[in-house]
Every structure is written in structure tokens, then in C-alpha cells.
Amino acid sequence: MMSNPGLVLGLINKRINYNIGRTLTELGLQMDRYGSKMSSDLAFRLNFSRHRQILPLYDSIPETKSTWIAPNATLVGNVILSKYATIWYGAVIRAEQNPIRIGHFTSIGDRTTIHSHHSLQHTLTSSVNIGKNVSVGANCNLHSCIIDDDCVIGDNSVIQQGARLERGCQILPNTIVVSGSLIPAGQVWGGRPARFVRTLTEQEQLNNYARSYTEGAGEFTSEEGNRVWPHQFDDAPLQDGEQSIENYTEEHYFKVKH
């Protein structure tokens, strides 16, 4: 793959430009700090945060169109967010090694950490793939794993590398799903390590889908919520053949099948 001299030179040139850009950026920040101290040291009075939500890693830039990301959340590298996903306060998503993909309507809870490994056994995925309408609770840790659509993961849970959660399953709070585990569709698992608890009824699965979707919107019904919620999230123009958020939700999550 690297035998083409033009490709090699192009990658080297891109890496050199990236490092020069970082050096100039840091130099500018350092000059800004010294200039502020020389003029008047008012840093302790300034209400200013240098926190960056989006951190490109070389040529890998997180894709976040029509999503909501909390002001103090962090996305690093090759992170791909689908429309209407929400990343909550203090969450960290690190895709330095392999991609992390998060589907439509999925919610990542407060202070949750998601990261991908460089490589695993040939039978295990080293990326992170999270489907649509998934609810991940607060303080969770997700390593390289696959989470299918409509799953619910309780607070303080750990999903280790190579694990797979099939569609509609539920992980109880404070659970550890060990490496290489397979959680079957429509089941409840809990414990350390995770063990089978019971099977969800069809009504419980429908309730999980509805609650996962509506909880995210319900957080922003207050005046404060309406102020911080991005208006383009609701007003994003539809492309040709694309459904509105209301029609998509009605068809996929609230339509009862007979």
C-alpha cells in the first residue's frame, strides 16, 4: 500500500504541515499568555474556558452534523455521530486508534468514556459501533465493542473489548460485560460479571424504545434547556428523500406491529 512514492510523500507532507501548525498554535497561545500578564494580570477574573469539544487527530476530524454535544464533552479523532445523537456533560469519546460510530437518536450519558483499541484478536472488532436509539447511562466505560439498535445500558456499567450487545437488550446498572461476551436480543443481564436475569416482554421493549427517545427531548423543556439546545438541531433542512425527525421516529419506534 505504501509502495507508491507519491502517496508516501503526500502523507509525509501532510504530517509535517500538521506539526508546524500545532507548533505555531502553541506559540501563539504562549504569546497571548505573556501579553496578558504584561498588560494586566486579570486571568483570575475572566470567565473563559479553553476547553475544546472537537479535537482533530492528524487528518481525522470528528463528524458531528445535526447533533448536540455538551459544552464540556470531548470528541477526539475519528468519531462519527449520526443525526440527533446527544453527548452529555463530561463525556469523553476517544477514537485515536480506530473509528467510533454512534447512530441516530443515541444518548451518551454524563462522564461516560468510550474508546477504541488498536487491534484485538481476529474474531473481535477493534472499533466501536453503537446503533440507533441506544441509551448509555452515566459513568459508563465502553471499550471496543458492538452495541446494536435499541439497547439500554445502566449507569456505572463497563462493556469490555470484543463484547456484543444484540438488539433491544438491557444492561442493569453497575454491570461488567466481560471481553468477548454476547448478550442476546431482548434479554436483561446484570452483575459482575454479567449474567442472565430474565427476558424482556414485548411491551417492555416498546417502553424502552419510547423512553430512550423522549428522555433526551424532555431534558430541554425548561427555559434554560431551550436556551442551550441548538436550534439547528430541530431546523436542519431535509435532503431529497429524507424523512423528518417526527416521521422517522413514528415509523421506527412508536409504530405498533400487529
N, C-alpha and C positions, 0 to 999 in steps of 0.2 A: 504493500500500500504506500510505503514511503520511498519507493524507488524513483519516483518522478522528481527530478531536481527542481522543477518549477514549483511543485507543491511544497517541497521542503523549504525552499527559500521564502515562499509566501508565509508559511507558518512561523518561520524564524523572524521575518519582518513584523508580523502581527504581534508576536511576543515581545519584541524589542520596543515597538510603539506603545504597547500596554505598560511596560515597566517604566518607560520615560514619562508617560502620562501620570502614573502613580507618583513618581518622584517629584514632578512639578506640582502636583496637587498637594502633597505633604509639605513641600517648600512654601507654597502659598499659605497654607494653614499656619505654619510656624511663623511666617512674617506677620500674619494677622494677629497672632497671639502677642508677639513682641510689640507691634504697633499699638495694641490696646493697652498694654502695660505702660508704655512710654507716655501716651496721651493722658490717660486717667484709668486707674485700676478699678473698674466698676463691674468686673465679671460676676462678683457675688450678688449683684443686684439685677442682673439680666435674666429674664425669663426666656431662656433659649436652649434648645436641645439639638445636639449634633447627631442624634440617632438617625440612622438610615434604614428605612424599611426594605429597600431593594438593593442588594449587593451583587453586582455582576462579578463573575469569576472568569477572567480572561474573556473569551467570546461568548460565554454562556450567560444570558440575561433572563431573569425570571419573567414569565408571561402572566400578566395579571389583568387583562382587559375585562371590564364589567364585573369586577369582584370587589369585596370590601376587606380591607386589611387594617387592623387596629394600629394606632399611631406608634406603639412600642413593640409591635411584632417585627420579625426579621425573616427575610427570604434570601437565601444565598445560592447562587449558581443556577443550575438547570432545573428550575421549578416551573411547572406548567399548571396553571389554575384555569379551570373551565368557568364559564359564566355563572354568576350568582353564588360562587363559593364564598365563605366567610372565614377569615383568620382572626382569632380573638387575641386579647391582650396578653403580651408576653410570650406568645408562641414563637418558636424558632424552627424553621424548615431549612435544612442544610442539604443541598444536592451538589456537594463538591466532587463526588466520585461518579455517581450515576443519576439518571433523571428521577424526579419525583413528580407524579401526575395526580391531580386531585380533581374529581368530577363535579358536575353540576349540583348545586344546592348543598354541597357538603360543608359541614361546620367543624372547624378545628378549635378545640376549647382553650381556655386560658392556660398559659405556661406549658403547653404541650410541646414536645420536641419530636421532630421527625427527621431522620437522616438515612442516607443510603450508603451501603458498603461498597468497597472497590470490587470485590469478587467473592463469590461463595462457591459451594460445590456445584457441579454442572447441572444438577437437578433442581437447584434453588435459584430464584431470581435475586439479583443484586440491586435492582431498582425498587422504588416504592410506587405501587399502583393502587389508588383509592378511588372507588367507583362513585356513582351518583347517590345523592340523598343519604350520605353516611354522616352519623353524628359521633364525633370523637370528644369525650369528656375532658375535664381539666386535669392538668398534671400527668398526662399520659406520655409514654415513650414508645415510639414506633420505629423499629429498625427495618431493614429491607424486607418488605412483606407485601402481600396482595390482599386487599380488602374489597370484596365485591359490593354491588349496589345494596342500599337499604340496611346496612349493618348499624348497630348501636354499640358503642364501646364506652363502658362506665369510667368514672373518674379514677385516677391513680393506677390505671392499668398499664401493663407492659406487653407489647407484641414483639417478640424477638424475630431475628432474621430468618427468612425462609418460611415463616408461617403463612397460612392462607385461611381467610375467613370467607366462607361461601355466602351467597346472597341471603339477606334477611336474618342473619344470626345475631345474637345479643351476648355481649361480654359483660358480666357483672363488675361493679367497682372493685378495685384492689386485686385484680386478677393478673396472673402472669401466664401468657400463652408462650410456651417454650418453642425453641427453634425447630422448624420443620413440621409443626403441628398442622392438622387440617381440621377446621371447625365446620361441620356440615351445615347446610342451609336450614334456616328455620329453627335452630336449637339455641338453648341458653346454656352457657358454660361459665364457671366461676371457680375461684380457688387459686392456690399457689402450690403446685402448678395447676393449670386449668383442667377441670373435669366436667363431664356432662352433668347437667342439673335436670333439665326437662325439655320438652318440645313446645314451642310456641303455638298457640291456636291461631287459626286464620284471622280472627278478629284482633288478636294482639299484634299480629304483624301489620295489619292495616292501621291500627292505632299508632304503632311505632313510626310508620311512614308519615302519617299526618302530623304527629308531634314533632318529629325531626324537622319538618319543613316549617311549621308555624312558630316554633320557639324562636328561631332566628329572626323572623319578622316581628314577633311580639316584643322583643327586646327594645325595639325602636318606635314604640307607640307614644312615648313621652315627648315633651317639648325638647328635652336635652337630646334624646335619641334622634329626633327629626333634624336637629341642628347638625349632628355629626355624620348622619347617614348620607352617603354621596348620592346626589340627585340623578347623576348619570346612570346609577345602578338600576333605577326604575325607568329612565327615559332613553335607554340605549336604543338607537334605531335598529329596526329589524332588517336583516338581509333578505334577498329573494328566497321564498320558500321556508323561511324561518318562523317558528311559532312564537307567540308572545309568552311571557312567563306564566300568565294565568292559564292559557290554553295548554301549555306544556305540563303544568302541574296537575290540571284537571285530568288530562289523558293518562299520565303515568302514575299518579299517586292516589287520586281520590275517586277514580272510576271503579266501581264495584263490578267484578266479573261474575257472571251468572253461569 
